[in-house]
């Protein structure tokens, strides 16, 4: 089985290809879907127990898979089973080595993280990808107290915003995952705050918290989000779960409901050493 694979279901909305090289995460997000998913295969799975295979063996598997996908026209997403820039990664620098392998085989990469400044530790490698990488932040709150409650091990919102700005200022394409949307007003505020340094947005909603979800008008959130995106002339994709609340009066382009609209295409031939 290849380490690089095509994700299925809702995960496919994030990328045509993905790579999972760490299991578990130390961010402790209350809303994380991974424990539910992983327990289908292992009832004893504990998401806070972060682990990898024996390191040399793991990197060998990643390289073997990267060879098969060398010069891929499709981007690879990091990562669905962990945050690439958790505290665990800071100790191991595993993401850096994975990026170096993907760069060597000229594979475009899309990163998503709540790690804030930890992402910047690999800025030198990230810059070598040129236009063949995009770095995103899961942007959930503006209120730091809410962030500490829901995602206690992740970097605070202000740090995530600042890290994206620094990446953008360094010529890196940036994007935001507006999901989960726990407090719609805060998510809308995030769009206003970040519009100058976030290039594209994937916008969803909250799932698996039915009582909390029912508090909000998701049609209004969708319309307000699209209004803000149009105001700032931003590229965006509306995820399927939120698209279900689309009113007939709201026009969306084919791109804005195309899951691959924001995915990178391979342009390594245009990158000069």
Secondary structure, DSSP 8 states (H G I E B T S, - for coil): --SEE---GGGGGT-SEEE---B--SS-BTT-SHHHHHHTT-TT--TTS-B-S-HHHHHHHHHHHHHHTTT-SB-EEE-SSS-TTSHHHHHH-HHHHHHHHHHHTT--EEEEES-GGGGGGGHHHHHHTGGGEEEEEE---S-HHHHHHHBTTS--HHHHHHHHHHHHHTT-EEEEEE-S-SSHHHHHHHHHHHTTT--EEEE----S-HHHHTTS-HHHHHHHHHHHHHHTT-EEEE-HHHHTT--TT----SGGG-TTTT--B--GGG---
